[in-house]
Amino acid sequence: MLARELVRISPAPHAHRVAVRAALAVSLPMAVLAALGRSDLAVYATFGAFAAVYGGGRRSSARWRLQATVGGILAAAVITGALLALSPYRGWLGIPLTAGWAALGAALSDRNRWRPPGPMFPVFAVATASAIPSTPATILAAAVVVIAAAALAVGLGLAEIAWTRLLNRPADPPAAPGPPMPSAARQRLHLIRCAVVVLVAGSIATGVGIGHPYWAMVAAVAPLAVFSLRGQVARGILRVAGTTIGLFLAAALLALGLPVWSNLLLIAGLQAAAELLVVRNYGLALVFITPLALVSVQLASPQPVRSLITDRFVETLIGVTVGVLAAIVTRNRETSRSGPAAR
């Protein structure tokens, strides 16, 4: 039942490892940039740091290889977006560029069984980078920062594996098998609909003049990372509910007017909390992901809090509505009649 899906708390073995790794991967580059007086580059570091969340908490060589691969993809997405941001028409041009990356990310995720699945992080990276006005110097700085942050994320994962071996701890058991591999036809459909929802959500948000249309694009692809239609609808509802609650927390935190170093500690704590919860319940994780995103934005480029919160809420509604409607329209009718639905 859908209601059961919304309140279900799933087991999350080894989530504490991912939480520590992700918190360090995000906060350390931000601390270096703050010390250098370049907090404006923190957003690029964040995208490189996202490589740390891939592969789950089990320590294996396969995990760090996945992190290195995704780190390279995220760096390429940031650099591509920053290059497009040279154009004065970046707002509209960024939409088809992001749609292309959504299709590429969906195809790579399905083919290589990414964990977490889906193109959400590449979409977030390219859409955000393309929305920030850039210069040739900015592109070079963004490339250096995102590559360094991704390398740090991979290095933290390797250090964790090396530490385990040094202590002669037993290897982690193999991960349980995930959902069945979608058919080739469903994989093609998945990459097409990821591109379409980005085009639609991005065009709506840009057309009505909302300040951060990349949030709508990210929210549109987020439900599609789940395999079953019920899971997709549940993820959409949880994203809206978790974001709404998280916006109240964000407003309270931003009202404190914390100094830079306090905000860095706050970001690390929010990142850790999000990773501890995201497998257990997506909505609960969004309660912490939402203020994490807004505090990070304010650290890099301060903006009026009220408009920031309004943009986040409205764009989440736009994106989730588009994504869930696409999931319903393109649902696998055969499997929904006979058993668990695939993409």
C-alpha positions in Angstrom: 0.0 0.0 0.0 1.1 3.6 -0.7 0.5 4.7 2.8 2.7 1.9 4.2 5.5 3.0 1.7 5.3 6.6 3.0 5.9 5.7 6.7 8.2 2.6 6.2 11.6 2.8 7.9 14.0 0.6 6.0 17.1 -1.0 7.4 20.3 0.8 6.4 23.4 -1.3 7.3 26.7 0.6 7.2 24.9 4.0 6.8 27.2 5.5 9.4 30.2 4.9 7.2 28.5 6.8 4.3 27.5 9.6 6.7 31.0 10.2 8.0 32.5 9.9 4.5 30.0 12.3 2.9 30.3 14.8 5.8 34.1 15.0 5.5 34.0 15.1 1.7 31.6 18.1 1.7 33.0 20.0 4.7 36.8 19.8 4.1 36.8 21.4 0.7 34.4 24.1 1.9 36.7 24.8 4.9 39.7 25.2 2.6 37.8 27.5 0.3 36.6 29.6 3.2 40.1 29.9 4.5 41.2 31.1 1.1 38.3 33.6 0.9 36.7 31.8 -2.1 33.4 30.5 -0.6 31.9 31.5 -4.0 33.4 28.3 -5.4 31.9 26.1 -2.7 29.1 25.0 -4.9 31.5 23.3 -7.3 33.2 21.5 -4.5 29.9 20.2 -3.3 29.3 18.4 -6.6 32.6 16.8 -6.6 32.0 15.6 -3.0 28.8 13.9 -4.0 31.0 11.0 -5.4 31.4 10.0 -1.7 27.8 8.8 -1.4 28.0 6.3 -4.2 28.6 2.6 -3.6 27.0 2.4 -0.2 28.8 1.6 3.0 30.3 -1.8 2.1 34.0 -1.6 1.7 35.2 -3.1 -1.6 37.3 -2.2 -4.6 34.2 -2.1 -6.7 33.0 0.8 -4.5 35.9 3.1 -5.0 35.9 2.4 -8.7 32.3 3.4 -8.9 33.1 6.6 -6.9 36.0 7.4 -9.2 33.8 6.9 -12.3 31.0 9.0 -11.0 33.4 11.7 -9.7 34.7 12.0 -13.2 31.2 12.3 -14.6 30.2 14.9 -12.0 33.3 16.9 -12.8 32.5 16.8 -16.5 28.9 17.9 -15.8 30.2 20.9 -13.8 32.7 21.9 -16.4 30.1 21.6 -19.2 27.6 23.7 -17.3 30.3 26.3 -16.5 31.2 26.6 -20.2 27.6 27.1 -21.2 27.3 29.7 -18.4 29.5 32.0 -20.5 26.5 32.7 -22.7 24.0 35.4 -21.8 21.3 33.0 -22.8 22.4 30.4 -20.2 19.0 30.3 -18.6 17.2 28.7 -21.6 20.2 27.0 -23.1 20.9 25.2 -19.8 17.6 23.3 -20.1 18.4 21.1 -23.2 21.9 20.7 -21.9 20.6 19.4 -18.6 18.1 17.2 -20.4 21.0 15.6 -22.3 22.9 14.9 -19.1 19.7 13.5 -17.6 19.4 11.0 -20.4 23.1 10.1 -20.2 23.0 9.7 -16.4 19.9 7.5 -16.6 21.5 5.3 -19.2 24.8 4.9 -17.3 23.0 4.3 -14.0 20.8 1.6 -15.5 23.7 -0.1 -17.3 26.2 0.0 -14.4 23.7 -0.4 -11.5 24.7 2.8 -9.8 23.9 3.1 -6.1 22.2 5.4 -5.5 20.5 5.0 -8.8 19.4 7.6 -11.3 20.8 10.8 -12.9 19.9 13.2 -10.1 23.4 14.3 -9.1 24.7 14.8 -12.7 21.5 16.8 -13.4 22.0 18.9 -10.2 25.6 19.5 -11.1 25.2 20.6 -14.7 22.0 22.6 -14.1 23.4 24.6 -11.2 26.8 25.2 -12.9 25.1 26.5 -16.1 22.9 28.9 -14.1 25.9 30.7 -12.4 27.4 33.5 -14.6 31.0 32.5 -15.4 34.2 33.8 -17.0 37.1 31.8 -18.4 38.9 32.2 -15.0 35.8 30.9 -13.2 35.7 27.8 -15.5 39.3 27.0 -14.7 38.7 27.5 -10.9 35.5 25.4 -11.1 37.4 22.6 -12.8 40.2 22.6 -10.3 37.8 22.7 -7.4 35.4 20.0 -8.6 38.2 17.6 -9.6 40.0 18.1 -6.3 36.8 17.5 -4.3 36.0 14.4 -6.3 39.5 13.1 -5.7 39.2 13.7 -2.0 35.9 11.8 -1.9 37.5 8.8 -3.6 40.5 9.1 -1.4 38.4 9.0 1.7 36.8 5.8 0.5 40.2 4.3 -0.2 41.4 5.3 3.2 38.5 3.6 4.8 39.3 0.4 3.0 43.0 0.6 3.9 42.1 1.2 7.6 39.9 -1.9 7.7 42.7 -4.0 6.2 45.2 -2.5 8.7 43.0 -3.6 11.6 42.5 -7.0 10.0 38.8 -6.7 10.2 36.7 -9.2 8.2 35.4 -8.2 4.8 31.9 -7.0 4.5 29.4 -9.6 3.2 28.2 -9.2 -0.4 25.4 -6.8 -0.9 21.9 -8.2 -1.3 20.7 -8.3 -4.9 18.9 -5.1 -5.9 15.8 -4.8 -8.1 15.8 -6.8 -11.4 17.6 -5.2 -14.3 15.0 -3.3 -16.4 14.6 -4.6 -20.0 16.4 -2.7 -22.8 13.1 -1.2 -23.8 12.4 0.1 -20.3 15.9 1.5 -20.1 15.4 3.4 -23.3 12.1 4.7 -22.0 13.7 5.7 -18.7 16.4 7.9 -20.3 13.8 9.5 -22.6 11.5 10.4 -19.9 14.3 11.7 -17.7 15.2 14.0 -20.5 11.6 15.0 -21.1 10.8 15.8 -17.5 13.9 18.0 -17.2 12.8 19.9 -20.4 9.3 20.4 -19.1 10.0 21.3 -15.5 13.0 23.5 -16.5 10.9 25.3 -19.1 8.0 25.9 -16.7 10.3 27.2 -13.9 12.3 29.4 -16.3 9.3 30.7 -18.1 7.6 31.9 -14.9 10.8 33.6 -13.8 11.6 31.6 -10.6 15.1 32.2 -9.4 16.5 28.7 -9.2 14.9 26.6 -12.0 17.6 23.8 -11.5 15.7 22.8 -8.3 12.6 22.0 -10.4 14.7 19.9 -12.8 16.3 17.9 -10.0 12.9 17.4 -8.3 11.5 16.1 -11.6 14.0 13.3 -12.0 14.1 12.3 -8.3 10.9 10.1 -8.3 12.1 8.3 -11.4 15.1 6.8 -9.7 12.7 4.2 -8.0 11.7 1.1 -10.0 8.0 0.7 -9.1 5.2 3.1 -9.8 4.1 3.0 -6.2 7.6 3.8 -5.1 7.8 6.7 -7.6 4.6 8.2 -6.3 5.7 7.7 -2.7 9.0 9.3 -3.4 7.3 12.3 -5.0 5.0 12.8 -2.0 7.9 12.3 0.4 10.0 14.9 -1.5 7.3 17.5 -1.1 6.6 16.7 2.5 10.2 16.4 3.6 11.1 19.7 1.7 8.2 21.5 3.3 9.3 20.5 6.9 12.9 21.1 6.0 12.1 24.7 4.9 10.9 25.5 8.4 14.2 24.2 9.8 16.1 26.1 7.1 14.3 29.3 8.0 15.2 28.9 11.6 18.8 28.1 10.9 19.3 31.0 8.4 17.7 33.4 10.9 20.5 32.7 13.3 23.0 34.5 11.1 25.8 32.1 11.9 29.4 32.9 11.0 31.1 31.0 8.2 32.9 28.4 10.3 29.7 27.6 12.3 27.9 27.1 9.0 30.6 24.7 7.8 30.1 22.6 10.9 26.3 22.8 10.4 26.7 21.7 6.8 28.7 18.7 7.9 26.1 17.7 10.5 23.2 18.1 8.0 25.0 16.0 5.4 25.7 13.3 7.9 22.1 13.3 9.1 20.8 13.1 5.5 23.0 10.1 4.7 22.0 8.3 7.9 18.3 8.7 6.9 18.1 8.6 3.1 17.9 4.8 2.8 15.7 4.5 5.9 13.1 7.0 4.8 13.5 9.5 1.9 11.1 12.0 3.4 13.0 12.2 6.7 16.3 12.7 4.8 14.8 15.7 2.9 14.1 17.4 6.2 17.9 17.7 6.5 18.8 17.9 2.8 16.7 21.0 2.3 18.4 23.2 4.9 21.7 21.7 3.8 21.1 23.0 0.3 19.9 26.5 1.4 22.7 27.0 3.9 25.2 26.0 1.2 23.6 28.5 -1.2 23.8 31.3 1.4 27.4 30.5 2.1 28.4 30.8 -1.5 26.1 33.6 -2.6 23.8 35.3 0.1 20.3 36.0 -1.0 17.0 37.1 0.6 15.9 34.2 2.7 12.2 34.6 2.0 12.6 34.4 -1.8 15.0 31.5 -1.4 12.5 29.5 0.6 9.7 30.3 -1.7 11.7 29.3 -4.8 12.6 26.0 -3.2 9.0 25.2 -2.3 7.4 26.2 -5.7 10.1 24.5 -7.8 9.8 21.3 -5.8 6.1 21.2 -6.5 6.7 21.9 -10.2 9.3 19.2 -10.5 7.6 16.5 -8.5 4.3 17.1 -10.3 6.0 16.7 -13.7 8.1 13.7 -12.6 5.2 11.8 -11.1 2.9 12.5 -14.0 5.6 11.1 -16.3 5.9 8.0 -14.2 2.1 7.4 -14.3 1.8 7.9 -18.0 4.8 5.7 -18.8 4.2 3.0 -16.2 4.8 -0.6 -17.1 1.2 -1.8 -17.5 2.0 -5.4 -17.9 4.0 -5.8 -14.7 1.6 -3.6 -12.8 -1.1 -6.1 -13.6 0.9 -9.2 -12.9 3.4 -8.3 -10.2 6.0 -5.8 -9.0 6.4 -3.0 -11.5 9.7 -2.1 -13.1 10.6 1.1 -14.7 
